[in-house]
Amino acid sequence: MRSLSKSLRSPVHRVVATSFLALAAVASGAVPAQATDASVVPSLTLTPSTAAVGEVVTFVASVTNATSSTAQQITLGVDVAPGLRAWRASGSAHCTPRNLGHLVYCNVGGLPPQQTATITFTVTPAAAGVYTSHTYARLNYTGPEADAYATLTVT
């Protein structure tokens, strides 16, 4: 399992964190998804990908069921880069997100073929720097995950 922030290292939080299906990043500065399970295709878009301190940046994370049947037990999540905090999270019809500030996720459950579930949230960076957020998608809660990264440059 990938490294999680310190607050998710307790056994209880590991169980919760392992239940997430993650997103991959597709955005300016994003590395294409390197899926280990081609049945779920995650993405993360940042608008804009370069911002000034105090400027609102919108993150849109999604996962698509790339199969011909309903995918069950999907979780979608974003590990927000250290130094950023997620605000105002909302989700699509298949996703009611939970916002922990540094981690935003939802249990998609069953996702019909070729359908997409999304999470949208904003960040307002308080300091200049380069911030890379991790997206991940997982099928059956604990299966292999698809990963990608999106980078926000703050000036």
KASULWO-V948408 format. One record per helix or strand. SS is the DSSP state (alpha for helix, beta for strand). FROM is the first residue (numbers start at 1). TO is the last residue. Records with the same first field share a line. If there is no record, write none. Layout:
SS->FROM-TO ; FROM-TO
This chain:
alpha->6-8 ; 11-17
beta->31-31 ; 40-47 ; 50-51 ; 56-65 ; 71-79 ; 87-91 ; 98-99 ; 103-111 ; 116-124 ; 129-139 ; 145-154
